[in-house]
Amino acid sequence: MRDSENLPNCRLKFWGVRGSIPTPGPSTAFIGGNTSCVEVRADGEIIILDSGTGIRLLGKSLMEEFQGRPIHLTILISHTHWDHIQGFPFFAPAYQKQNRLRIIGAEDSGYRLASTLEAQMHSSYFPIALEQLSGNLQVEDLHKETFSIGPVQVKAFRCNHPGMTLGYRLNTSAGSIAYFPDNESFQTPHQSEPFPEVREAAFLEFIRDVDILLLDAQYDKTEFPAHQGWGHGCVEEVAQLAIQANVRKLFLFHHDPDHDDSRIASFVETAKQIACEAGSPIVIEAAREGVEVVLGATT
């Protein structure tokens, strides 16, 4: 059992790092095959970034840690594509009446966040309805760019990805985290973008000087042309952008389901080479299930 009182003031843990669809199997065992879910502990808050399939194991871990004591947490949803919400029906804390879950995300195409979560738990798809969950759920449609979760200040930024997709920046007492699981360069927009240079510059400023950046790097430059407009990043562009923004540590995120552990390792080497040639001190890694990162740590 984890003793939360003895844990660092601010840390994050990867529970799901894959994009599009879960990919279990021996070739993905090192990086992991669960879809997007990241746990952040900061300033007394439990903040969960997305509820892909990785949230199931996170829920089990929380239940073991709290041993029946009330769990209060916030889930930030980047968008409601399946790989970012499909784990929520299996999130054990949502089934316990003593727990309080605040779920925040954007309305998309006229569908409120609560309606989308309800729809995926319709009897045609799942045996238990959202309204049957015993936990105290508060589902909020996000209508402002800046808000707070306790002492943690949060800013939202619209990504370049089909539908209403948000990235988040969390400013904590120990440092900052930016989370952009699905994002394509604004220079190659998926829809009409009258001023792509302006949007790219605004994104650059949004992530500037962030301590930890989780950014979509699903493709490399050989794959990207065939997937342009799909709303996902190119690792070469991602590395250059992070260097420009003076990011301290970059985690390549939203790994393609067709990329095995060795392919993702090659992406990391590509990004590190770009940083080396630029003379940048940025630290670059692939997001990997089970890895914990402490904000403010020197390594």
C-alpha positions as CSV (number, residue, x, y, z in Angstrom):
1,M,0.0,0.0,0.0
2,R,1.3,3.5,-0.9
3,D,1.4,6.0,2.1
4,S,0.2,9.2,0.5
5,E,1.5,11.3,3.4
6,N,5.1,10.2,2.6
7,L,4.9,10.8,-1.2
8,P,6.6,13.8,-2.8
9,N,4.7,17.1,-2.9
10,C,4.2,16.9,-6.7
11,R,4.6,14.0,-9.0
12,L,3.0,12.3,-12.0
13,K,2.6,8.7,-13.0
14,F,1.8,7.2,-16.3
15,W,-1.0,4.7,-16.4
16,G,-1.8,4.7,-20.1
17,V,0.4,6.2,-22.9
18,R,-0.9,4.6,-26.1
19,G,-3.1,6.3,-28.7
20,S,-6.1,5.1,-30.7
21,I,-6.7,1.6,-29.3
22,P,-5.2,-0.6,-26.6
23,T,-2.3,-2.7,-27.8
24,P,-1.5,-5.5,-25.3
25,G,1.2,-8.0,-26.1
26,P,4.9,-8.9,-25.8
27,S,6.0,-6.3,-28.4
28,T,4.5,-3.4,-26.4
29,A,5.2,-4.7,-22.9
30,F,8.0,-2.3,-22.0
31,I,6.2,0.9,-23.1
32,G,2.7,-0.3,-22.3
33,G,-0.5,-0.8,-24.3
34,N,-3.1,1.1,-22.3
35,T,-4.6,4.3,-23.7
36,S,-4.2,7.7,-22.3
37,C,-4.3,8.2,-18.5
38,V,-1.9,10.2,-16.3
39,E,-2.1,10.7,-12.5
40,V,-0.9,13.9,-11.0
41,R,-0.5,14.4,-7.3
42,A,0.1,18.1,-6.5
43,D,-0.6,20.4,-3.5
44,G,-2.9,17.9,-1.9
45,E,-5.0,17.3,-5.1
46,I,-5.4,14.1,-7.1
47,I,-5.8,15.1,-10.8
48,I,-6.2,12.5,-13.5
49,L,-5.5,13.5,-17.1
50,D,-7.9,11.5,-19.3
51,S,-9.7,8.2,-18.7
52,G,-8.4,5.8,-21.3
53,T,-8.0,2.2,-20.4
54,G,-5.1,3.0,-18.1
55,I,-7.5,4.4,-15.5
56,R,-8.7,0.9,-14.6
57,L,-5.5,0.0,-12.9
58,L,-5.2,3.5,-11.4
59,G,-8.6,3.0,-9.8
60,K,-7.5,-0.3,-8.3
61,S,-4.4,1.4,-6.9
62,L,-6.4,4.2,-5.4
63,M,-8.8,1.8,-3.7
64,E,-5.9,-0.2,-2.2
65,E,-4.2,3.0,-1.0
66,F,-7.3,4.6,0.6
67,Q,-8.7,1.4,2.1
68,G,-12.3,2.7,2.3
69,R,-11.4,6.3,3.2
70,P,-13.1,8.9,0.9
71,I,-11.3,9.7,-2.3
72,H,-11.7,13.2,-3.7
73,L,-10.3,13.7,-7.2
74,T,-10.6,15.6,-10.5
75,I,-10.5,14.1,-14.0
76,L,-9.6,16.4,-16.9
77,I,-10.8,15.1,-20.2
78,S,-8.9,16.3,-23.3
79,H,-11.6,15.1,-25.6
80,T,-14.2,12.3,-25.9
81,H,-12.7,10.1,-28.6
82,W,-12.9,6.5,-27.4
83,D,-9.3,6.1,-26.4
84,H,-9.6,8.9,-23.9
85,I,-12.8,7.9,-22.1
86,Q,-13.2,4.1,-22.6
87,G,-11.7,3.2,-19.3
88,F,-14.0,5.3,-17.2
89,P,-16.8,2.6,-16.8
90,F,-14.1,0.4,-15.2
91,F,-12.9,3.1,-12.7
92,A,-13.5,1.5,-9.3
93,P,-13.7,4.7,-7.2
94,A,-16.8,5.8,-9.2
95,Y,-18.7,2.9,-7.7
96,Q,-18.2,3.9,-4.0
97,K,-20.6,6.4,-2.4
98,Q,-18.0,8.0,-0.2
99,N,-15.9,9.2,-3.1
100,R,-16.3,12.5,-4.9
101,L,-15.3,12.8,-8.6
102,R,-15.2,16.1,-10.4
103,I,-15.0,15.5,-14.2
104,I,-14.2,18.4,-16.5
105,G,-14.1,18.6,-20.2
106,A,-15.4,20.5,-23.2
107,E,-18.8,20.3,-24.9
108,D,-18.3,19.0,-28.5
109,S,-20.7,19.3,-31.4
110,G,-23.5,20.3,-29.2
111,Y,-23.1,17.2,-26.9
112,R,-22.4,18.0,-23.3
113,L,-19.7,16.0,-21.6
114,A,-22.2,14.3,-19.3
115,S,-24.2,13.2,-22.3
116,T,-21.2,11.6,-24.0
117,L,-20.2,9.7,-20.9
118,E,-23.8,8.5,-20.5
119,A,-23.9,7.4,-24.1
120,Q,-20.9,5.1,-23.9
121,M,-22.5,3.4,-20.9
122,H,-25.9,2.9,-22.6
123,S,-27.2,-0.6,-22.3
124,S,-26.3,-1.3,-25.9
125,Y,-22.6,-1.0,-24.9
126,F,-22.3,-1.5,-21.1
127,P,-24.4,-3.2,-18.5
128,I,-24.3,-0.4,-15.9
129,A,-25.6,3.1,-16.6
130,L,-23.7,6.2,-15.6
131,E,-26.6,7.2,-13.3
132,Q,-26.3,3.9,-11.5
133,L,-22.8,4.7,-10.2
134,S,-22.7,5.2,-6.5
135,G,-19.9,7.7,-6.4
136,N,-20.7,11.4,-6.2
137,L,-20.0,12.6,-9.7
138,Q,-19.9,16.2,-10.8
139,V,-19.6,16.5,-14.6
140,E,-18.7,20.0,-15.8
141,D,-18.6,21.5,-19.3
142,L,-15.5,23.8,-19.5
143,H,-16.3,27.3,-20.7
144,K,-13.2,29.2,-19.6
145,E,-9.6,28.9,-20.3
146,T,-8.3,29.4,-16.8
147,F,-9.6,27.7,-13.6
148,S,-8.3,26.1,-10.5
149,I,-8.3,22.7,-8.8
150,G,-7.6,23.6,-5.2
151,P,-4.3,25.4,-5.2
152,V,-3.4,24.1,-8.7
153,Q,-3.9,26.7,-11.4
154,V,-5.0,25.2,-14.7
155,K,-5.1,26.7,-18.2
156,A,-6.7,25.1,-21.3
157,F,-5.7,25.5,-24.9
158,R,-7.5,24.2,-28.0
159,C,-5.5,21.6,-29.9
160,N,-5.2,21.0,-33.6
161,H,-7.2,17.8,-33.6
162,P,-10.6,16.9,-35.1
163,G,-13.4,17.9,-32.8
164,M,-13.2,19.9,-29.6
165,T,-9.9,18.8,-28.1
166,L,-8.1,20.6,-25.2
167,G,-4.6,20.5,-23.8
168,Y,-3.9,21.6,-20.3
169,R,-1.2,23.3,-18.4
170,L,-1.0,22.7,-14.6
171,N,0.9,25.2,-12.6
172,T,1.8,23.7,-9.1
173,S,3.9,24.9,-6.2
174,A,6.7,22.5,-7.4
175,G,6.6,23.2,-11.1
176,S,4.5,23.0,-14.3
177,I,3.1,20.2,-16.4
178,A,1.6,20.6,-19.9
179,Y,-0.5,17.7,-21.4
180,F,-1.2,17.6,-25.1
181,P,-2.1,14.0,-26.0
182,D,-3.5,14.7,-29.4
183,N,-2.1,17.6,-31.4
184,E,-0.8,18.3,-34.9
185,S,1.3,21.2,-35.9
186,F,-0.9,24.2,-36.6
187,Q,1.2,24.7,-39.8
188,T,-0.6,21.6,-41.2
189,P,-4.2,22.3,-39.9
190,H,-6.9,19.6,-40.0
191,Q,-9.4,22.3,-40.8
192,S,-9.5,25.8,-42.2
193,E,-7.1,27.8,-40.0
194,P,-6.9,31.4,-41.3
195,F,-3.7,32.3,-39.3
196,P,-1.8,29.1,-38.6
197,E,1.4,31.0,-37.8
198,V,-0.5,32.9,-35.1
199,R,-1.9,29.7,-33.6
200,E,1.5,28.0,-33.6
201,A,3.0,31.0,-31.9
202,A,0.3,31.0,-29.3
203,F,0.8,27.3,-28.6
204,L,4.6,27.9,-28.3
205,E,3.9,30.6,-25.7
206,F,1.4,28.3,-23.9
207,I,4.1,25.6,-23.3
208,R,7.0,28.0,-22.9
209,D,9.3,27.2,-20.0
210,V,7.2,24.3,-18.8
211,D,9.0,21.7,-16.6
212,I,7.3,18.6,-18.0
213,L,5.6,18.4,-21.4
214,L,3.6,15.4,-22.6
215,L,3.1,15.9,-26.3
216,D,1.6,13.8,-29.1
217,A,4.5,12.3,-31.2
218,Q,2.6,9.5,-33.0
219,Y,4.5,9.6,-36.3
220,D,7.9,10.4,-37.7
221,K,8.6,12.3,-40.9
222,T,8.3,9.2,-43.1
223,E,4.8,8.4,-41.8
224,F,3.4,11.8,-41.3
225,P,2.5,12.8,-44.9
226,A,0.1,9.8,-45.2
227,H,-1.6,10.9,-41.9
228,Q,-1.6,14.7,-42.3
229,G,-4.9,16.1,-41.1
230,W,-5.5,13.3,-38.6
231,G,-4.5,15.6,-35.7
232,H,-1.4,13.9,-34.5
233,G,2.2,15.0,-34.1
234,C,5.4,14.3,-36.0
235,V,8.3,13.5,-33.7
236,E,10.8,15.7,-35.5
237,E,8.5,18.7,-35.3
238,V,7.6,17.9,-31.7
239,A,11.3,17.9,-30.6
240,Q,12.0,21.2,-32.4
241,L,9.0,22.8,-30.9
242,A,9.9,21.7,-27.3
243,I,13.4,23.1,-27.8
244,Q,12.0,26.4,-29.0
245,A,9.8,26.6,-26.0
246,N,12.6,26.0,-23.6
247,V,10.9,22.9,-22.2
248,R,12.8,21.2,-19.4
249,K,11.7,17.6,-20.0
250,L,9.7,16.2,-23.0
251,F,7.8,12.9,-22.9
252,L,6.8,11.6,-26.3
253,F,3.2,10.5,-25.9
254,H,0.2,8.9,-27.6
255,H,2.2,6.1,-29.2
256,D,0.9,4.6,-32.4
257,P,-0.7,1.2,-32.0
258,D,1.5,-0.2,-34.8
259,H,4.7,1.0,-33.1
260,D,6.4,-1.6,-30.9
261,D,8.9,-0.9,-28.1
262,S,11.9,-0.8,-30.5
263,R,10.2,1.6,-32.9
264,I,9.3,4.0,-30.0
265,A,12.9,3.8,-28.8
266,S,14.1,4.9,-32.3
267,F,11.7,7.9,-32.0
268,V,13.4,8.9,-28.7
269,E,16.9,8.6,-30.3
270,T,15.7,10.8,-33.2
271,A,14.4,13.5,-30.9
272,K,17.6,13.3,-28.7
273,Q,19.7,13.8,-31.8
274,I,17.8,16.9,-32.8
275,A,18.3,18.3,-29.3
276,C,22.0,17.5,-29.4
277,E,22.5,19.2,-32.8
278,A,20.6,22.2,-31.4
279,G,22.8,22.3,-28.3
280,S,19.7,22.0,-26.1
281,P,19.8,20.7,-22.5
282,I,16.2,19.3,-22.8
283,V,15.7,15.8,-21.4
284,I,13.7,13.6,-23.8
285,E,12.0,10.3,-23.0
286,A,9.1,8.1,-24.2
287,A,6.1,8.1,-21.8
288,R,6.0,4.6,-20.3
289,E,3.4,2.9,-18.1
290,G,4.4,2.7,-14.5
291,V,7.0,5.5,-14.6
292,E,6.7,8.1,-11.9
293,V,8.2,11.6,-12.3
294,V,8.8,14.0,-9.4
295,L,8.5,17.7,-10.1
296,G,11.5,19.7,-8.9
297,A,13.8,16.7,-9.0
298,T,17.3,17.4,-10.4
299,T,17.4,14.1,-12.5
